């Protein structure tokens, strides 16, 4: 019984913070630990029940032996009153036998009573420790979930920031496109006297420049995203 209480106490007094740091799923680990503690305390409770039951049996037998000793004392008194001294002597011998049993039972009962009280005190202390562990479990699980939420928020923020960077790059690309389109329109106005065929070739050249610069900007945006 003592070893069982020590094992339970060791589990309950374990540093849950250190255990949480060493496992990937702290919530699952803490719940499993609490279950083990509850199972061990249930076993200890059965042991306490057995000890208390044994103490009560000893108390009952002690009371029975005391009663029989008193009965033989009364019989000896009545035998002596009736003038039967030999019978009175025999009754007193029987009383002495019960007195001896009473003396032994008293020592055993006192020891069993002390043991039972000590075990009940230890059990109450362990139950309080278990309740403390349950409260600590709630706090640790809440901290773990908060940490996970912060980590997820950081990931969302990083993705959002990447999106902002990409939007900025696309904005600059759009500005470049507008600028190139304006240049193309200016060229068309400047070279308006050119023939239709010349303007088509000129437009092809400008479009080629636009596409080249647009591709360069897209590549730049991809590199920034990586």
C-alpha positions, 0 to 999 in steps of 0.5 A: 500500500505504501509503495502504491501511494508513493507511486501515485504521489510521484506521478501527481508531483511530476512537473507538467510544464516539463512534460508538455515541453517534451511532447508533440501533443500536450493536451493528449498527454495531460489527459492520459496522465490524469486518467492514470492518476485517477485509476491509481487513486481508485486502486488506493481508495479500495486499499483504504476501504479494505484497511478500514473494514479490517479495523472495524472487524477487529473493533467488533471482535474486541467488543465481543471478547469484552462482553464475554469477559464481563459475562464470565465475571457475572457468572463467577459472581453468581456461582460464588453467591450460591456457594459454589466456589469451584464453579466460580473459580472455573468461570474466572479462568474463562474470563481470564482467557477472554481478557488475554484475547482482549489485550491482544485485540486492543493492540491490533485494533489500535494499530489498525485504527492508526493505519486506517486514519493515516491512509485516509489522510494520505488519500485525501491529500492525493485527491486534492493533488489530483484536483490540483492537477486537473486545474493545472491541466486546464491552464496548460491546455489553454496555454497550448491552444493559445500558442497554436492560435498565435502560430496560425495567426503568424502564418496567416500574417506571413501569407497576407504580407506576401500577398501585399508584396505581390499586389504592390509588384502588380501595381508597379507592373500596371504602372509600367504598362500604362507608361508604355501604352502612353509612349506607344500612343505618343509614338503613333501621334508623332509618326502619324504621317507614316503609312499604315504598314509602318504603323503596324510594324511600329506597334509590333515593336512597341508591343514586343517591348511591353511584353518583355518588360511585363515578363521581367516584372512578373519574374521579379514578383515571383522571386520576391514571393519565394 
